[in-house]
Amino acid sequence: MEEDQVHQKDTQPEADVEKEAVLLYFYRIRFRVEGQEFTASSTLDDLQKGEVVMVRGEFGIEPACIICTAPACRDSDGERRASYELSRRAAHEECNRYANIPIEEEAAFNTCKRLILRHALRMCLVRVERFFNGSKMIFYFTADKRVDFRALVKDLVQEFRTRVEMRQVGVRHETKMIGGLGTCGRELCCSGHMKKFDSVSIKMAKEQDLPLNPAKISGVCNRLLCCLTYEFETYKRERKGMPQPGKKIKVDGQLYKVRRQNPLQRTLQVVNHVGDVGILAEEQWRNAERVKPEKKKEKKDKNAGHKKA
């Protein structure tokens, strides 16, 4: 009897430890009216478009606006991740402060531009960000060279009575902040969904057989298009094993010279000895005989003759 009682006492805490899984709902949010969208998780299931919520962010609790419910996750077996966690609905006072932030930032932008002209600084102001709690303001600008803005910062601190940070950015970050439409007719990738800039090289354009015309492979920031990185690895992978342009191959006894690779179609554009252009399917060039380039004996013979002479 006593053993049974001890057993019951030991197993009871285990039952209490077991917790039910918390059901999470996912939403798309924006911190700024024209900013990027992020996915956030919440235990609230009735949030509507346009509602202001408080989000656990990098600098503490910050307000954000609900854009819509997040699309369903394709990987149903994996754990769904979110960039942020929604804490609660915003109070009435917080909603009013959040609505006033763009107005305060615009006023700060105009004030800073006026002070830049007064100090005759060679810099271009891009954007002003004010923290929700008012503890700090960040002024983003572009400039060709280093700028001595110490006097400007003093004036800004005296004007707004808060911490001021001047942050110099490049043309790619400037374009991301301003936004716009790309040559594809859609919103710029950098201002729409990209969180960081990857290095882009002209090699990526060559790998994808794109025209090397700067006007066609450059974005509105006059830098190489960020989207050149999207399919670069796919083209590299598909080109592996394919005969290179300029190489010669034999298919059914016929000699061909490779003119161009079509990695997405897995075909080769070739030309025969009479100049006829054709297309070889994958099963043809895979079974083809690779012809090794002939050694230039004539040059060797000529060089040998010169040495004897």
CYANA upper distance limits for C-alpha pairs under 8 A (distance plus 0.5 A):
  1 MET  CA      5 GLN  CA      6.96
  2 GLU  CA      6 VAL  CA      6.78
  3 GLU  CA      7 HIS  CA      6.67
  4 ASP  CA      8 GLN  CA      6.74
  5 GLN  CA      9 LYS  CA      6.82
  6 VAL  CA     10 ASP  CA      6.77
  7 HIS  CA     11 THR  CA      6.82
  8 GLN  CA     12 GLN  CA      6.53
  9 LYS  CA     13 PRO  CA      7.88
 10 ASP  CA     14 GLU  CA      8.11
 11 THR  CA     15 ALA  CA      7.30
 12 GLN  CA     16 ASP  CA      7.17
 13 PRO  CA     17 VAL  CA      6.72
 14 GLU  CA     18 GLU  CA      7.24
 22 VAL  CA     43 THR  CA      8.05
 23 LEU  CA     43 THR  CA      6.93
 24 LEU  CA     41 SER  CA      6.67
 24 LEU  CA     42 SER  CA      5.99
 24 LEU  CA     43 THR  CA      5.44
 24 LEU  CA     44 LEU  CA      8.17
 25 TYR  CA     41 SER  CA      6.11
 25 TYR  CA     42 SER  CA      5.72
 25 TYR  CA     43 THR  CA      6.42
 25 TYR  CA     44 LEU  CA      7.21
 25 TYR  CA     45 ASP  CA      6.55
 26 PHE  CA     39 THR  CA      7.17
 26 PHE  CA     40 ALA  CA      6.13
 26 PHE  CA     41 SER  CA      5.03
 26 PHE  CA     42 SER  CA      6.74
 26 PHE  CA     69 THR  CA      6.64
 26 PHE  CA     70 ALA  CA      5.83
 26 PHE  CA     82 ALA  CA      8.24
 27 TYR  CA     39 THR  CA      6.16
 27 TYR  CA     40 ALA  CA      5.87
 27 TYR  CA     41 SER  CA      6.95
 27 TYR  CA     42 SER  CA      8.34
 27 TYR  CA     66 ILE  CA      7.37
 27 TYR  CA     67 ILE  CA      7.91
 27 TYR  CA     68 CYS  CA      6.39
 27 TYR  CA     69 THR  CA      4.71
 27 TYR  CA     70 ALA  CA      5.00
 28 ARG  CA     37 GLU  CA      6.66
 28 ARG  CA     38 PHE  CA      5.97
 28 ARG  CA     39 THR  CA      5.19
 28 ARG  CA     40 ALA  CA      6.79
 28 ARG  CA     66 ILE  CA      6.66
 28 ARG  CA     67 ILE  CA      5.88
 28 ARG  CA     68 CYS  CA      5.88
 28 ARG  CA     69 THR  CA      6.33
 28 ARG  CA     70 ALA  CA      5.81
 29 ILE  CA     37 GLU  CA      5.96
 29 ILE  CA     38 PHE  CA      5.86
 29 ILE  CA     39 THR  CA      6.82
 29 ILE  CA     40 ALA  CA      7.33
 29 ILE  CA     64 ALA  CA      6.75
 29 ILE  CA     65 CYS  CA      5.96
 29 ILE  CA     66 ILE  CA      5.18
 29 ILE  CA     67 ILE  CA      5.78
 29 ILE  CA     68 CYS  CA      7.89
 30 ARG  CA     34 GLU  CA      8.46
 30 ARG  CA     35 GLY  CA      6.65
 30 ARG  CA     36 GLN  CA      6.62
 30 ARG  CA     37 GLU  CA      5.48
 30 ARG  CA     38 PHE  CA      6.99
 30 ARG  CA     64 ALA  CA      5.99
 30 ARG  CA     65 CYS  CA      5.85
 30 ARG  CA     66 ILE  CA      7.28
 30 ARG  CA     67 ILE  CA      7.43
 31 PHE  CA     35 GLY  CA      7.07
 31 PHE  CA     36 GLN  CA      8.23
 31 PHE  CA     37 GLU  CA      8.47
 31 PHE  CA     63 PRO  CA      7.11
 31 PHE  CA     64 ALA  CA      4.88
 31 PHE  CA     65 CYS  CA      6.85
 32 ARG  CA     36 GLN  CA      8.12
 32 ARG  CA     64 ALA  CA      7.77
 32 ARG  CA     65 CYS  CA      8.41
 35 GLY  CA    191 SER  CA      7.76
 35 GLY  CA    192 GLY  CA      8.21
 36 GLN  CA    191 SER  CA      6.93
 36 GLN  CA    192 GLY  CA      6.00
 36 GLN  CA    193 HIS  CA      6.64
 37 GLU  CA    192 GLY  CA      7.89
 37 GLU  CA    193 HIS  CA      7.52
 38 PHE  CA     82 ALA  CA      8.47
 38 PHE  CA     83 SER  CA      6.91
 38 PHE  CA     84 TYR  CA      8.12
 39 THR  CA     70 ALA  CA      7.24
 39 THR  CA     82 ALA  CA      5.73
 39 THR  CA     83 SER  CA      6.11
 39 THR  CA     84 TYR  CA      7.13
 40 ALA  CA     82 ALA  CA      5.59
 40 ALA  CA     83 SER  CA      6.28
 40 ALA  CA     84 TYR  CA      5.03
 40 ALA  CA     85 GLU  CA      5.69
 40 ALA  CA     86 LEU  CA      6.75
 41 SER  CA     82 ALA  CA      6.43
 41 SER  CA     84 TYR  CA      7.00
 41 SER  CA     85 GLU  CA      5.43
 41 SER  CA     86 LEU  CA      6.43
 42 SER  CA     85 GLU  CA      6.64
 42 SER  CA     86 LEU  CA      5.60
 42 SER  CA     87 SER  CA      7.71
 47 LEU  CA     51 GLU  CA      7.37
 47 LEU  CA     66 ILE  CA      8.02
 48 GLN  CA     66 ILE  CA      7.27
 48 GLN  CA     68 CYS  CA      7.72
 49 LYS  CA     65 CYS  CA      8.29
 49 LYS  CA     66 ILE  CA      5.62
 49 LYS  CA     67 ILE  CA      5.70
 49 LYS  CA     68 CYS  CA      5.94
 50 GLY  CA     65 CYS  CA      6.25
 50 GLY  CA     66 ILE  CA      5.70
 50 GLY  CA     67 ILE  CA      6.76
 51 GLU  CA     65 CYS  CA      6.20
 51 GLU  CA     66 ILE  CA      5.94
 51 GLU  CA     89 ARG  CA      8.35
 52 VAL  CA     63 PRO  CA      6.99
 52 VAL  CA     64 ALA  CA      6.13
 52 VAL  CA     65 CYS  CA      5.14
 52 VAL  CA     66 ILE  CA      6.96
 52 VAL  CA     89 ARG  CA      6.92
 52 VAL  CA     90 ALA  CA      6.11
 52 VAL  CA     95 CYS  CA      6.97
 53 VAL  CA     63 PRO  CA      6.07
 53 VAL  CA     64 ALA  CA      5.98
 53 VAL  CA     65 CYS  CA      6.78
 53 VAL  CA     66 ILE  CA      7.84
 53 VAL  CA     86 LEU  CA      7.38
 53 VAL  CA     87 SER  CA      7.95
 53 VAL  CA     88 ARG  CA      6.38
 53 VAL  CA     89 ARG  CA      4.83
 53 VAL  CA     90 ALA  CA      5.24
 54 MET  CA     61 ILE  CA      6.58
 54 MET  CA     62 GLU  CA      5.97
 54 MET  CA     63 PRO  CA      4.98
 54 MET  CA     64 ALA  CA      6.79
 54 MET  CA     86 LEU  CA      6.58
 54 MET  CA     87 SER  CA      6.05
 54 MET  CA     88 ARG  CA      5.98
 54 MET  CA     89 ARG  CA      6.45
 54 MET  CA     90 ALA  CA      6.05
 55 VAL  CA     61 ILE  CA      5.91
 55 VAL  CA     62 GLU  CA      5.73
 55 VAL  CA     63 PRO  CA      6.43
 55 VAL  CA     64 ALA  CA      7.21
 55 VAL  CA     84 TYR  CA      7.31
 55 VAL  CA     85 GLU  CA      6.40
 55 VAL  CA     86 LEU  CA      5.06
 55 VAL  CA     87 SER  CA      5.90
 55 VAL  CA     88 ARG  CA      7.97
 56 ARG  CA     60 GLY  CA      6.23
 56 ARG  CA     61 ILE  CA      5.21
 56 ARG  CA     62 GLU  CA      6.94
 56 ARG  CA     84 TYR  CA      6.99
 56 ARG  CA     85 GLU  CA      6.29
 56 ARG  CA     86 LEU  CA      6.97
 56 ARG  CA     87 SER  CA      6.96
 57 GLY  CA     61 ILE  CA      6.29
 57 GLY  CA     62 GLU  CA      6.63
 57 GLY  CA     84 TYR  CA      7.33
 62 GLU  CA    132 PHE  CA      6.96
 63 PRO  CA     90 ALA  CA      7.67
 63 PRO  CA     94 GLU  CA      8.30
 63 PRO  CA     98 TYR  CA      7.22
 63 PRO  CA    132 PHE  CA      8.07
 73 CYS  CA     80 ARG  CA      7.54
 90 ALA  CA     94 GLU  CA      6.30
 90 ALA  CA     95 CYS  CA      6.65
 91 ALA  CA     95 CYS  CA      6.74
 92 HIS  CA     96 ASN  CA      6.96
 93 GLU  CA     97 ARG  CA      6.85
 94 GLU  CA     98 TYR  CA      6.52
 95 CYS  CA     99 ALA  CA      6.69
 96 ASN  CA    100 ASN  CA      6.85
 97 ARG  CA    101 ILE  CA      6.96
 97 ARG  CA    132 PHE  CA      8.22
 98 TYR  CA    132 PHE  CA      7.63
 99 ALA  CA    103 ILE  CA      8.37
100 ASN  CA    104 GLU  CA      6.73
101 ILE  CA    105 GLU  CA      6.58
101 ILE  CA    130 ARG  CA      7.50
101 ILE  CA    132 PHE  CA      7.89
102 PRO  CA    106 GLU  CA      6.60
103 ILE  CA    107 ALA  CA      6.79
104 GLU  CA    108 ALA  CA      6.65
104 GLU  CA    130 ARG  CA      8.34
105 GLU  CA    109 PHE  CA      6.51
105 GLU  CA    128 VAL  CA      6.21
105 GLU  CA    129 GLU  CA      6.80
105 GLU  CA    130 ARG  CA      6.84
106 GLU  CA    110 ASN  CA      6.84
106 GLU  CA    128 VAL  CA      8.05
107 ALA  CA    111 THR  CA      6.73
108 ALA  CA    112 CYS  CA      6.54
108 ALA  CA    128 VAL  CA      7.49
109 PHE  CA    113 LYS  CA      6.75
109 PHE  CA    125 LEU  CA      8.25
109 PHE  CA    127 ARG  CA      7.45
109 PHE  CA    128 VAL  CA      6.42
110 ASN  CA    114 ARG  CA      6.80
111 THR  CA    115 LEU  CA      6.84
112 CYS  CA    116 ILE  CA      6.59
112 CYS  CA    125 LEU  CA      8.44
112 CYS  CA    156 LEU  CA      7.75
113 LYS  CA    117 LEU  CA      6.92
113 LYS  CA    125 LEU  CA      7.36
114 ARG  CA    118 ARG  CA      6.85
115 LEU  CA    119 HIS  CA      6.69
115 LEU  CA    152 LEU  CA      7.27
115 LEU  CA    155 ASP  CA      8.31
116 ILE  CA    120 ALA  CA      6.46
116 ILE  CA    121 LEU  CA      6.06
116 ILE  CA    123 MET  CA      8.22
116 ILE  CA    152 LEU  CA      7.58
117 LEU  CA    121 LEU  CA      7.11
119 HIS  CA    151 ALA  CA      8.43
119 HIS  CA    152 LEU  CA      7.69
121 LEU  CA    147 VAL  CA      7.75
121 LEU  CA    149 PHE  CA      8.22
122 ARG  CA    143 ALA  CA      7.17
122 ARG  CA    147 VAL  CA      7.78
123 MET  CA    141 PHE  CA      7.05
123 MET  CA    142 THR  CA      6.34
123 MET  CA    143 ALA  CA      5.22
123 MET  CA    144 ASP  CA      8.23
123 MET  CA    147 VAL  CA      7.91
124 CYS  CA    141 PHE  CA      5.85
124 CYS  CA    142 THR  CA      5.70
124 CYS  CA    143 ALA  CA      6.83
125 LEU  CA    139 PHE  CA      7.81
125 LEU  CA    140 TYR  CA      6.63
125 LEU  CA    141 PHE  CA      4.78
125 LEU  CA    142 THR  CA      7.07
126 VAL  CA    139 PHE  CA      8.17
126 VAL  CA    140 TYR  CA      5.92
126 VAL  CA    141 PHE  CA      5.50
126 VAL  CA    142 THR  CA      7.57
126 VAL  CA    174 GLU  CA      7.09
126 VAL  CA    177 MET  CA      8.13
126 VAL  CA    178 ILE  CA      8.13
127 ARG  CA    139 PHE  CA      6.59
127 ARG  CA    140 TYR  CA      5.73
127 ARG  CA    141 PHE  CA      7.62
127 ARG  CA    177 MET  CA      7.85
128 VAL  CA    137 MET  CA      7.55
128 VAL  CA    138 ILE  CA      6.23
128 VAL  CA    139 PHE  CA      5.17
128 VAL  CA    140 TYR  CA      6.74
129 GLU  CA    137 MET  CA      6.16
129 GLU  CA    138 ILE  CA      5.66
129 GLU  CA    139 PHE  CA      7.14
130 ARG  CA    134 GLY  CA      7.02
130 ARG  CA    136 LYS  CA      6.75
130 ARG  CA    137 MET  CA      5.01
130 ARG  CA    138 ILE  CA      7.04
131 PHE  CA    135 SER  CA      6.75
131 PHE  CA    136 LYS  CA      6.12
131 PHE  CA    137 MET  CA      6.75
134 GLY  CA    162 THR  CA      7.69
135 SER  CA    162 THR  CA      6.44
135 SER  CA    163 ARG  CA      6.83
136 LYS  CA    162 THR  CA      6.25
136 LYS  CA    163 ARG  CA      5.09
136 LYS  CA    164 VAL  CA      6.39
136 LYS  CA    165 GLU  CA      8.12
137 MET  CA    162 THR  CA      7.73
137 MET  CA    163 ARG  CA      6.74
137 MET  CA    164 VAL  CA      5.54
137 MET  CA    165 GLU  CA      6.79
138 ILE  CA    164 VAL  CA      6.51
138 ILE  CA    165 GLU  CA      5.30
138 ILE  CA    166 MET  CA      6.49
138 ILE  CA    167 ARG  CA      7.42
139 PHE  CA    164 VAL  CA      8.07
139 PHE  CA    165 GLU  CA      6.69
139 PHE  CA    166 MET  CA      5.43
139 PHE  CA    167 ARG  CA      6.54
140 TYR  CA    166 MET  CA      6.67
140 TYR  CA    167 ARG  CA      5.38
140 TYR  CA    168 GLN  CA      6.31
140 TYR  CA    169 VAL  CA      7.14
141 PHE  CA    166 MET  CA      8.02
141 PHE  CA    167 ARG  CA      6.87
141 PHE  CA    168 GLN  CA      5.52
141 PHE  CA    169 VAL  CA      6.57
142 THR  CA    168 GLN  CA      6.03
142 THR  CA    169 VAL  CA      6.01
142 THR  CA    170 GLY  CA      6.77
142 THR  CA    171 VAL  CA      7.86
142 THR  CA    174 GLU  CA      8.04
143 ALA  CA    147 VAL  CA      7.91
143 ALA  CA    168 GLN  CA      7.75
149 PHE  CA    153 VAL  CA      6.71
150 ARG  CA    154 LYS  CA      6.93
151 ALA  CA    155 ASP  CA      6.97
152 LEU  CA    156 LEU  CA      6.75
153 VAL  CA    157 VAL  CA      6.57
153 VAL  CA    164 VAL  CA      7.16
153 VAL  CA    165 GLU  CA      8.30
153 VAL  CA    166 MET  CA      8.19
154 LYS  CA    158 GLN  CA      6.68
155 ASP  CA    159 GLU  CA      6.56
156 LEU  CA    160 PHE  CA      6.57
156 LEU  CA    161 ARG  CA      8.38
156 LEU  CA    164 VAL  CA      7.54
157 VAL  CA    161 ARG  CA      5.66
157 VAL  CA    162 THR  CA      6.29
157 VAL  CA    163 ARG  CA      7.00
157 VAL  CA    164 VAL  CA      6.72
169 VAL  CA    173 HIS  CA      6.46
169 VAL  CA    174 GLU  CA      7.07
170 GLY  CA    174 GLU  CA      6.67
171 VAL  CA    175 THR  CA      6.62
171 VAL  CA    221 CYS  CA      6.43
172 ARG  CA    176 LYS  CA      6.78
172 ARG  CA    221 CYS  CA      6.36
172 ARG  CA    223 ARG  CA      8.00
173 HIS  CA    177 MET  CA      6.78
174 GLU  CA    178 ILE  CA      6.73
175 THR  CA    179 GLY  CA      6.16
175 THR  CA    180 GLY  CA      8.24
175 THR  CA    190 CYS  CA      8.23
175 THR  CA    191 SER  CA      8.05
175 THR  CA    220 VAL  CA      8.04
175 THR  CA    221 CYS  CA      6.60
176 LYS  CA    188 LEU  CA      8.15
176 LYS  CA    190 CYS  CA      5.61
176 LYS  CA    191 SER  CA      4.95
177 MET  CA    191 SER  CA      7.00
178 ILE  CA    191 SER  CA      8.29
179 GLY  CA    187 GLU  CA      8.02
179 GLY  CA    188 LEU  CA      6.95
179 GLY  CA    190 CYS  CA      8.45
179 GLY  CA    191 SER  CA      5.92
180 GLY  CA    187 GLU  CA      6.49
180 GLY  CA    188 LEU  CA      6.31
180 GLY  CA    191 SER  CA      8.33
181 LEU  CA    185 GLY  CA      6.28
181 LEU  CA    186 ARG  CA      5.91
181 LEU  CA    187 GLU  CA      5.12
181 LEU  CA    188 LEU  CA      5.80
182 GLY  CA    186 ARG  CA      6.26
182 GLY  CA    187 GLU  CA      6.69
182 GLY  CA    188 LEU  CA      5.82
182 GLY  CA    219 GLY  CA      7.36
182 GLY  CA    220 VAL  CA      7.55
183 THR  CA    219 GLY  CA      8.08
187 GLU  CA    191 SER  CA      7.77
187 GLU  CA    192 GLY  CA      6.68
188 LEU  CA    192 GLY  CA      6.39
189 CYS  CA    193 HIS  CA      6.29
189 CYS  CA    194 MET  CA      6.42
189 CYS  CA    226 CYS  CA      7.99
189 CYS  CA    227 CYS  CA      8.20
190 CYS  CA    194 MET  CA      5.31
190 CYS  CA    195 LYS  CA      7.89
190 CYS  CA    197 PHE  CA      8.33
190 CYS  CA    226 CYS  CA      8.37
197 PHE  CA    226 CYS  CA      8.20
198 ASP  CA    226 CYS  CA      7.99
198 ASP  CA    229 THR  CA      8.29
200 VAL  CA    204 MET  CA      7.72
200 VAL  CA    224 LEU  CA      6.93
200 VAL  CA    225 LEU  CA      8.05
200 VAL  CA    226 CYS  CA      7.13
200 VAL  CA    228 LEU  CA      7.55
200 VAL  CA    229 THR  CA      7.12
201 SER  CA    205 ALA  CA      8.03
201 SER  CA    224 LEU  CA      7.81
202 ILE  CA    206 LYS  CA      7.03
202 ILE  CA    212 LEU  CA      8.44
202 ILE  CA    224 LEU  CA      8.22
203 LYS  CA    207 GLU  CA      6.58
204 MET  CA    208 GLN  CA      6.96
204 MET  CA    228 LEU  CA      6.70
204 MET  CA    229 THR  CA      7.41
204 MET  CA    232 PHE  CA      6.35
205 ALA  CA    209 ASP  CA      6.81
205 ALA  CA    210 LEU  CA      5.72
205 ALA  CA    211 PRO  CA      7.92
205 ALA  CA    212 LEU  CA      7.53
205 ALA  CA    217 ILE  CA      8.16
205 ALA  CA    228 LEU  CA      7.06
206 LYS  CA    210 LEU  CA      6.52
206 LYS  CA    211 PRO  CA      8.32
206 LYS  CA    212 LEU  CA      7.93
207 GLU  CA    232 PHE  CA      7.50
207 GLU  CA    235 TYR  CA      7.23
207 GLU  CA    236 LYS  CA      7.64
208 GLN  CA    231 GLU  CA      8.48
208 GLN  CA    232 PHE  CA      7.41
208 GLN  CA    235 TYR  CA      6.91
210 LEU  CA    217 ILE  CA      8.43
211 PRO  CA    216 LYS  CA      7.72
211 PRO  CA    217 ILE  CA      8.06
212 LEU  CA    216 LYS  CA      8.07
212 LEU  CA    217 ILE  CA      7.52
213 ASN  CA    217 ILE  CA      7.01
214 PRO  CA    218 SER  CA      6.16
214 PRO  CA    224 LEU  CA      8.44
217 ILE  CA    224 LEU  CA      6.35
217 ILE  CA    225 LEU  CA      6.30
218 SER  CA    222 ASN  CA      5.93
218 SER  CA    223 ARG  CA      5.69
218 SER  CA    224 LEU  CA      4.82
218 SER  CA    225 LEU  CA      5.51
219 GLY  CA    223 ARG  CA      6.25
219 GLY  CA    224 LEU  CA      6.63
219 GLY  CA    225 LEU  CA      5.60
219 GLY  CA    226 CYS  CA      8.43
224 LEU  CA    228 LEU  CA      8.23
226 CYS  CA    230 TYR  CA      8.42
227 CYS  CA    231 GLU  CA      8.39
228 LEU  CA    232 PHE  CA      7.08
229 THR  CA    233 GLU  CA      8.19
231 GLU  CA    235 TYR  CA      6.78
232 PHE  CA    236 LYS  CA      6.81
233 GLU  CA    237 ARG  CA      6.62
234 THR  CA    238 GLU  CA      6.63
235 TYR  CA    239 ARG  CA      6.55
235 TYR  CA    263 PRO  CA      6.99
235 TYR  CA    264 LEU  CA      7.97
236 LYS  CA    240 LYS  CA      7.10
238 GLU  CA    263 PRO  CA      5.89
238 GLU  CA    264 LEU  CA      7.47
238 GLU  CA    266 ARG  CA      8.04
239 ARG  CA    261 GLN  CA      8.20
239 ARG  CA    263 PRO  CA      6.05
242 MET  CA    261 GLN  CA      8.06
242 MET  CA    285 TRP  CA      8.44
242 MET  CA    286 ARG  CA      8.40
243 PRO  CA    247 LYS  CA      7.02
243 PRO  CA    258 VAL  CA      7.70
243 PRO  CA    261 GLN  CA      8.43
243 PRO  CA    285 TRP  CA      8.48
244 GLN  CA    258 VAL  CA      7.35
244 GLN  CA    260 ARG  CA      8.33
244 GLN  CA    261 GLN  CA      7.86
245 PRO  CA    257 LYS  CA      8.22
245 PRO  CA    258 VAL  CA      5.33
245 PRO  CA    259 ARG  CA      5.55
245 PRO  CA    260 ARG  CA      5.97
245 PRO  CA    261 GLN  CA      7.44
246 GLY  CA    257 LYS  CA      6.65
246 GLY  CA    258 VAL  CA      5.82
246 GLY  CA    259 ARG  CA      6.65
247 LYS  CA    257 LYS  CA      6.30
247 LYS  CA    258 VAL  CA      6.07
247 LYS  CA    291 VAL  CA      8.11
248 LYS  CA    255 LEU  CA      7.44
248 LYS  CA    256 TYR  CA      6.07
248 LYS  CA    257 LYS  CA      4.91
248 LYS  CA    258 VAL  CA      6.69
248 LYS  CA    290 ARG  CA      6.99
248 LYS  CA    291 VAL  CA      5.89
248 LYS  CA    292 LYS  CA      8.00
248 LYS  CA    293 PRO  CA      8.35
249 ILE  CA    255 LEU  CA      6.38
249 ILE  CA    256 TYR  CA      5.89
249 ILE  CA    257 LYS  CA      6.93
249 ILE  CA    258 VAL  CA      8.11
249 ILE  CA    285 TRP  CA      8.38
249 ILE  CA    288 ALA  CA      6.62
249 ILE  CA    289 GLU  CA      5.97
249 ILE  CA    290 ARG  CA      5.16
249 ILE  CA    291 VAL  CA      5.77
250 LYS  CA    254 GLN  CA      5.80
250 LYS  CA    255 LEU  CA      5.03
250 LYS  CA    256 TYR  CA      6.63
250 LYS  CA    288 ALA  CA      5.98
250 LYS  CA    289 GLU  CA      5.44
250 LYS  CA    290 ARG  CA      7.05
250 LYS  CA    291 VAL  CA      7.42
251 VAL  CA    255 LEU  CA      7.11
251 VAL  CA    256 TYR  CA      8.10
251 VAL  CA    284 GLN  CA      7.41
251 VAL  CA    285 TRP  CA      7.68
251 VAL  CA    287 ASN  CA      8.12
251 VAL  CA    288 ALA  CA      5.53
251 VAL  CA    289 GLU  CA      7.20
252 ASP  CA    288 ALA  CA      8.32
254 GLN  CA    272 ASN  CA      8.17
255 LEU  CA    272 ASN  CA      6.63
255 LEU  CA    273 HIS  CA      7.47
256 TYR  CA    270 VAL  CA      6.45
256 TYR  CA    271 VAL  CA      6.00
256 TYR  CA    272 ASN  CA      5.10
256 TYR  CA    273 HIS  CA      7.44
257 LYS  CA    270 VAL  CA      5.92
257 LYS  CA    271 VAL  CA      5.86
257 LYS  CA    272 ASN  CA      6.88
258 VAL  CA    268 LEU  CA      7.30
258 VAL  CA    269 GLN  CA      6.66
258 VAL  CA    270 VAL  CA      4.99
258 VAL  CA    271 VAL  CA      7.16
259 ARG  CA    268 LEU  CA      8.07
259 ARG  CA    269 GLN  CA      6.01
259 ARG  CA    270 VAL  CA      5.67
259 ARG  CA    271 VAL  CA      7.36
260 ARG  CA    268 LEU  CA      6.49
260 ARG  CA    269 GLN  CA      5.54
260 ARG  CA    270 VAL  CA      7.53
261 GLN  CA    266 ARG  CA      8.26
261 GLN  CA    267 THR  CA      6.97
261 GLN  CA    268 LEU  CA      5.36
261 GLN  CA    269 GLN  CA      6.82
262 ASN  CA    266 ARG  CA      6.18
262 ASN  CA    267 THR  CA      5.68
262 ASN  CA    268 LEU  CA      6.36
262 ASN  CA    269 GLN  CA      8.02
263 PRO  CA    267 THR  CA      7.11
266 ARG  CA    281 ALA  CA      7.36
266 ARG  CA    282 GLU  CA      6.17
267 THR  CA    279 ILE  CA      7.11
267 THR  CA    280 LEU  CA      6.06
267 THR  CA    281 ALA  CA      5.34
267 THR  CA    282 GLU  CA      6.10
268 LEU  CA    279 ILE  CA      6.08
268 LEU  CA    280 LEU  CA      5.64
268 LEU  CA    281 ALA  CA      7.32
268 LEU  CA    282 GLU  CA      8.37
268 LEU  CA    285 TRP  CA      8.13
269 GLN  CA    277 VAL  CA      7.56
269 GLN  CA    278 GLY  CA      6.33
269 GLN  CA    279 ILE  CA      5.21
269 GLN  CA    280 LEU  CA      7.03
270 VAL  CA    277 VAL  CA      6.19
270 VAL  CA    278 GLY  CA      5.85
270 VAL  CA    279 ILE  CA      6.60
270 VAL  CA    280 LEU  CA      7.70
271 VAL  CA    275 GLY  CA      6.18
271 VAL  CA    276 ASP  CA      5.89
271 VAL  CA    277 VAL  CA      4.88
271 VAL  CA    278 GLY  CA      6.62
272 ASN  CA    276 ASP  CA      6.07
272 ASN  CA    277 VAL  CA      7.29
280 LEU  CA    284 GLN  CA      6.45
280 LEU  CA    285 TRP  CA      6.78
281 ALA  CA    285 TRP  CA      7.05
282 GLU  CA    286 ARG  CA      6.37
283 GLU  CA    287 ASN  CA      6.98
284 GLN  CA    288 ALA  CA      6.77
296 LYS  CA    300 LYS  CA      7.44
297 LYS  CA    301 ASP  CA      6.63
298 GLU  CA    302 LYS  CA      6.66
299 LYS  CA    303 ASN  CA      6.59
300 LYS  CA    304 ALA  CA      6.60
301 ASP  CA    305 GLY  CA      6.67
302 LYS  CA    306 HIS  CA      6.77
303 ASN  CA    307 LYS  CA      6.85
304 ALA  CA    308 LYS  CA      6.87
305 GLY  CA    309 ALA  CA      6.70
